[in-house]
Amino acid sequence: MSQEPLPQGIAMPKVLDLFLTNRVLCAVLSVFMLTSAYWFNVLFGNLGFIALIFLLVGVLLHLAVPSLFALISLGGGSKFGLQTGAIAGGLLLLILSGSMGVVVVFMLLFVLLPIVVARTMQRKGLGQAGWILALVMFIGFATAMLFNAGPEGMELLVQQQFKPVFDEMLAGIPPEAKSDLASMQSLQATMVSVFPGLFILGLWFVWWTGLMYARNVAQKYGFYQGDGRDTLSFALPNIVAYVLLLFLAFANLATGNLQYLALSGVIVLAGLLAVQGVMVVHAWLKSREMINTIVVMYIMLFFWSFVVVVFTLIGLLDMWFNFRRKLISATGEK
């Protein structure tokens, strides 16, 4: 991270500044965060509920590694972030006794991807950055599944992963309860169908939350430069709508792996559009100071899944009608 005096913003704490501006210390910090769940389990695994708390903290630290590399790239540039990542990769290689595969995954998923998305966020805004993040995750996950599935197909691969869990559930249902057996089998088929898409979308939300946190920290301490529009300005590029239509066509007309991947793509893009729809409605309600309604909206999102479809449609329509520009600004002004 650049050592130049920070522009407008709160002064960064000295300890934080020391770790974020020194490549070696930052690399050590990232490796600690990445492996913290393991070390906490080793140190506190016999402490019952306390061990569970430490394990949860370790998992959160693990998931925060991408936001760390996004943060240092926002302050010091891509070169600084990649150099820090390379040092961290070398440390991992030593710890794991030469396990190159893990290091490659770390460099691609935890270092390179957050840096690219963070720089895109600066240059082209939140929507473009969110689209790039989802696209790379989808391509990476699809490639990994195709590589591991073999000639049997990806759907069968996923089905085999769920089989032990559902076999145990089915074994606990009496043979005479045919309706319960049918319901459980239907649930199994549904889970197998939607799992890749939901997994990628969930991973996107985790990474995106971390990147937004890194952006907020960079803005707080005054070293964020570039597109600084409000979070409510989130707007996906129009190409997302056409890619969604393409995925819908393949999901209905294709067969095998292509159909399975297309369905996953529909789920991922629908989730992104739902995020855009939520931002549109949030901005509209905020402009009218309807704070309680905003709270109700998020509660409904949590408890009523059908509302997601409504927000997906709003997000899709917003690409053509640009509701925030016509009705309100992205900052919530009338």
LINDAHU-V407499 format. One record per residue. N is the residue number from 1. RES is the residue in one small letter. NEAR is the number of other C-alpha atoms within 10 Angstrom. Layout:
n={N	N}
res={RES	RES}
near={NEAR	NEAR}
This chain:
n={1	2	3	4	5	6	7	8	9	10	11	12	13	14	15	16	17	18	19	20	21	22	23	24	25	26	27	28	29	30	31	32	33	34	35	36	37	38	39	40	41	42	43	44	45	46	47	48	49	50	51	52	53	54	55	56	57	58	59	60	61	62	63	64	65	66	67	68	69	70	71	72	73	74	75	76	77	78	79	80	81	82	83	84	85	86	87	88	89	90	91	92	93	94	95	96	97	98	99	100	101	102	103	104	105	106	107	108	109	110	111	112	113	114	115	116	117	118	119	120	121	122	123	124	125	126	127	128	129	130	131	132	133	134	135	136	137	138	139	140	141	142	143	144	145	146	147	148	149	150	151	152	153	154	155	156	157	158	159	160	161	162	163	164	165	166	167	168	169	170	171	172	173	174	175	176	177	178	179	180	181	182	183	184	185	186	187	188	189	190	191	192	193	194	195	196	197	198	199	200	201	202	203	204	205	206	207	208	209	210	211	212	213	214	215	216	217	218	219	220	221	222	223	224	225	226	227	228	229	230	231	232	233	234	235	236	237	238	239	240	241	242	243	244	245	246	247	248	249	250	251	252	253	254	255	256	257	258	259	260	261	262	263	264	265	266	267	268	269	270	271	272	273	274	275	276	277	278	279	280	281	282	283	284	285	286	287	288	289	290	291	292	293	294	295	296	297	298	299	300	301	302	303	304	305	306	307	308	309	310	311	312	313	314	315	316	317	318	319	320	321	322	323	324	325	326	327	328	329	330	331	332	333	334}
res={m	s	q	e	p	l	p	q	g	i	a	m	p	k	v	l	d	l	f	l	t	n	r	v	l	c	a	v	l	s	v	f	m	l	t	s	a	y	w	f	n	v	l	f	g	n	l	g	f	i	a	l	i	f	l	l	v	g	v	l	l	h	l	a	v	p	s	l	f	a	l	i	s	l	g	g	g	s	k	f	g	l	q	t	g	a	i	a	g	g	l	l	l	l	i	l	s	g	s	m	g	v	v	v	v	f	m	l	l	f	v	l	l	p	i	v	v	a	r	t	m	q	r	k	g	l	g	q	a	g	w	i	l	a	l	v	m	f	i	g	f	a	t	a	m	l	f	n	a	g	p	e	g	m	e	l	l	v	q	q	q	f	k	p	v	f	d	e	m	l	a	g	i	p	p	e	a	k	s	d	l	a	s	m	q	s	l	q	a	t	m	v	s	v	f	p	g	l	f	i	l	g	l	w	f	v	w	w	t	g	l	m	y	a	r	n	v	a	q	k	y	g	f	y	q	g	d	g	r	d	t	l	s	f	a	l	p	n	i	v	a	y	v	l	l	l	f	l	a	f	a	n	l	a	t	g	n	l	q	y	l	a	l	s	g	v	i	v	l	a	g	l	l	a	v	q	g	v	m	v	v	h	a	w	l	k	s	r	e	m	i	n	t	i	v	v	m	y	i	m	l	f	f	w	s	f	v	v	v	v	f	t	l	i	g	l	l	d	m	w	f	n	f	r	r	k	l	i	s	a	t	g	e	k}
near={23	16	11	9	9	15	13	12	13	11	13	15	9	9	8	10	13	13	17	24	18	15	22	17	16	24	26	18	16	25	20	19	21	22	15	21	19	15	15	19	16	12	11	16	16	11	12	9	11	12	17	16	14	20	21	15	16	22	18	15	19	20	18	22	25	27	25	27	29	31	29	28	26	27	23	18	17	20	13	20	26	19	15	27	26	18	18	26	23	16	17	23	17	11	11	12	9	12	12	14	10	13	20	14	13	21	17	14	18	25	28	20	20	27	28	16	24	31	19	20	23	18	15	13	23	26	19	19	26	24	20	18	20	22	18	14	18	22	13	14	17	20	12	11	19	15	11	13	16	10	10	11	16	23	20	14	16	17	17	12	11	16	13	11	11	16	13	10	13	16	10	10	13	10	11	8	9	11	10	14	18	12	11	17	16	12	13	17	14	11	15	21	18	16	17	25	24	17	16	22	23	14	15	22	17	15	24	22	14	21	27	18	17	24	22	16	15	20	18	15	17	18	23	23	15	14	13	16	13	12	16	22	21	21	28	24	13	13	10	19	19	10	14	21	12	14	23	18	15	18	20	11	10	14	12	12	19	16	19	22	27	22	22	25	28	22	23	24	22	24	23	26	28	22	21	26	27	24	22	27	19	21	26	24	18	20	18	12	12	12	13	10	13	18	12	11	16	14	11	14	15	11	9	10	10	10	15	20	15	14	24	21	15	22	29	24	15	20	19	10	12	15	20	22	12	9	14	19	17	23	16	20	13	15}
